[in-house]
Amino acid sequence: MDINTEEREQYTIIELVGEVDLSCSPDARKSILGVLEENNNLLVDLGKVSYIDSSGIACLVEGYQMAKKQSLKFGLVGVSDAAMSVLKLARLDKVFPIFDSTDDYEKD
C-alpha cells in the first residue's frame, strides 16, 4: 500500500493506493490520526484501493469518530468498487460521508 498526502486550503487529502490490510493498516491509521491531531479536516481518497479488510475499515471508523469529537469534517472520496462493497457489507456506506469528487466535498 502507498499513502499520498496532499494539503489543500481547508482540508487534507490522504490517498490510499493498493491493498489496505492488516500488514499496512497501522500506517494508514497513523496518517489519518496524524492529520486529525493537527486539527485539519480530512478527505480519504479510496479510488485506487484494490482491497480493504476489516483492519482498514477500522482505521476509517476511528478517524471518523475522532473527527466528530473534534468537530472536524471527515469524508471518503472516489471510493473504488472493491472498497465500496466492503463498506456496504458493513453498512458503513450509510455512516461515512461519501463524495464522488473533491469538488463535491468542497461544496458540502
C-alpha positions as a Markdown table, in Angstrom:
| # | Residue | x | y | z |
|---|---|---|---|---|
| 1 | Met | 0.0 | 0.0 | 0.0 |
| 2 | Asp | 1.1 | 3.5 | -0.7 |
| 3 | Ile | -0.1 | 6.6 | 1.1 |
| 4 | Asn | -0.1 | 10.0 | -0.6 |
| 5 | Thr | -0.9 | 13.2 | 1.2 |
| 6 | Glu | -2.0 | 16.5 | -0.3 |
| 7 | Glu | -2.6 | 19.7 | 1.7 |
| 8 | Arg | -5.4 | 21.9 | 0.4 |
| 9 | Glu | -6.5 | 25.2 | 1.8 |
| 10 | Gln | -9.2 | 24.0 | 4.1 |
| 11 | Tyr | -8.6 | 20.2 | 4.3 |
| 12 | Thr | -6.0 | 17.4 | 3.7 |
| 13 | Ile | -6.4 | 14.6 | 1.3 |
| 14 | Ile | -4.9 | 11.2 | 2.1 |
| 15 | Glu | -4.9 | 8.8 | -0.9 |
| 16 | Leu | -4.6 | 5.1 | -0.1 |
| 17 | Val | -3.3 | 3.1 | -3.0 |
| 18 | Gly | -3.3 | -0.7 | -3.3 |
| 19 | Glu | -4.3 | -3.3 | -0.7 |
| 20 | Val | -5.2 | -1.9 | 2.7 |
| 21 | Asp | -4.8 | -4.9 | 5.0 |
| 22 | Leu | -3.5 | -5.9 | 8.5 |
| 23 | Ser | 0.1 | -5.5 | 7.4 |
| 24 | Cys | -0.2 | -1.9 | 6.4 |
| 25 | Ser | -3.3 | -0.6 | 8.2 |
| 26 | Pro | -1.2 | 0.7 | 11.1 |
| 27 | Asp | 0.5 | 3.1 | 8.6 |
| 28 | Ala | -2.9 | 4.2 | 7.3 |
| 29 | Arg | -4.1 | 4.7 | 10.9 |
| 30 | Lys | -1.1 | 6.8 | 11.8 |
| 31 | Ser | -1.6 | 9.0 | 8.7 |
| 32 | Ile | -5.3 | 9.5 | 9.3 |
| 33 | Leu | -5.0 | 10.2 | 13.0 |
| 34 | Gly | -1.9 | 12.4 | 12.4 |
| 35 | Val | -3.9 | 14.8 | 10.2 |
| 36 | Leu | -6.8 | 15.0 | 12.6 |
| 37 | Glu | -4.4 | 15.6 | 15.5 |
| 38 | Glu | -3.3 | 18.7 | 13.6 |
| 39 | Asn | -7.0 | 19.8 | 13.6 |
| 40 | Asn | -7.3 | 19.5 | 9.8 |
| 41 | Asn | -10.4 | 18.5 | 8.0 |
| 42 | Leu | -9.8 | 15.2 | 6.2 |
| 43 | Leu | -10.8 | 13.6 | 3.0 |
| 44 | Val | -9.6 | 10.0 | 2.4 |
| 45 | Asp | -9.3 | 9.0 | -1.3 |
| 46 | Leu | -10.1 | 5.3 | -1.8 |
| 47 | Gly | -10.2 | 5.5 | -5.6 |
| 48 | Lys | -7.1 | 3.3 | -6.0 |
| 49 | Val | -7.8 | 0.8 | -3.3 |
| 50 | Ser | -7.9 | -2.7 | -4.8 |
| 51 | Tyr | -8.7 | -4.5 | -1.5 |
| 52 | Ile | -9.6 | -3.4 | 2.1 |
| 53 | Asp | -10.1 | -5.6 | 5.1 |
| 54 | Ser | -11.6 | -5.1 | 8.5 |
| 55 | Ser | -8.4 | -3.5 | 9.9 |
| 56 | Gly | -8.5 | -0.9 | 7.1 |
| 57 | Ile | -12.2 | -0.2 | 7.8 |
| 58 | Ala | -11.4 | 0.1 | 11.5 |
| 59 | Cys | -8.9 | 2.9 | 10.7 |
| 60 | Leu | -11.5 | 4.8 | 8.8 |
| 61 | Val | -14.1 | 4.3 | 11.6 |
| 62 | Glu | -11.6 | 5.5 | 14.2 |
| 63 | Gly | -10.7 | 8.5 | 12.1 |
| 64 | Tyr | -14.4 | 9.4 | 11.6 |
| 65 | Gln | -15.0 | 9.2 | 15.3 |
| 66 | Met | -12.0 | 11.3 | 16.2 |
| 67 | Ala | -13.1 | 13.9 | 13.6 |
| 68 | Lys | -16.6 | 14.1 | 15.1 |
| 69 | Lys | -15.2 | 14.5 | 18.6 |
| 70 | Gln | -13.1 | 17.4 | 17.4 |
| 71 | Ser | -15.9 | 18.9 | 15.2 |
| 72 | Leu | -13.8 | 18.4 | 12.0 |
| 73 | Lys | -15.0 | 17.3 | 8.6 |
| 74 | Phe | -14.2 | 13.8 | 7.5 |
| 75 | Gly | -15.2 | 12.1 | 4.3 |
| 76 | Leu | -14.4 | 9.5 | 1.7 |
| 77 | Val | -13.9 | 10.3 | -1.9 |
| 78 | Gly | -13.8 | 8.3 | -5.2 |
| 79 | Val | -14.4 | 5.0 | -3.4 |
| 80 | Ser | -13.4 | 2.1 | -5.6 |
| 81 | Asp | -15.8 | -0.8 | -6.2 |
| 82 | Ala | -13.7 | -3.1 | -4.1 |
| 83 | Ala | -13.8 | -0.7 | -1.1 |
| 84 | Met | -17.5 | 0.2 | -1.6 |
| 85 | Ser | -18.5 | -3.5 | -1.5 |
| 86 | Val | -16.9 | -3.8 | 1.9 |
| 87 | Leu | -18.4 | -0.6 | 3.2 |
| 88 | Lys | -21.8 | -1.7 | 2.0 |
| 89 | Leu | -21.4 | -5.1 | 3.6 |
| 90 | Ala | -20.7 | -3.4 | 6.9 |
| 91 | Arg | -23.4 | -0.9 | 6.2 |
| 92 | Leu | -20.9 | 1.9 | 6.7 |
| 93 | Asp | -21.8 | 3.4 | 3.3 |
| 94 | Lys | -24.7 | 5.0 | 5.3 |
| 95 | Val | -22.4 | 6.3 | 8.0 |
| 96 | Phe | -19.5 | 7.9 | 6.2 |
| 97 | Pro | -19.9 | 11.0 | 4.2 |
| 98 | Ile | -19.0 | 9.7 | 0.7 |
| 99 | Phe | -18.2 | 12.0 | -2.2 |
| 100 | Asp | -17.7 | 11.3 | -5.9 |
| 101 | Ser | -15.0 | 14.0 | -6.2 |
| 102 | Thr | -13.2 | 16.6 | -4.2 |
| 103 | Asp | -15.4 | 19.3 | -5.9 |
| 104 | Asp | -18.4 | 17.6 | -4.3 |
| 105 | Tyr | -16.7 | 17.7 | -0.9 |
| 106 | Glu | -15.8 | 21.4 | -1.2 |
| 107 | Lys | -19.5 | 22.2 | -1.9 |
| 108 | Asp | -20.6 | 20.4 | 1.2 |
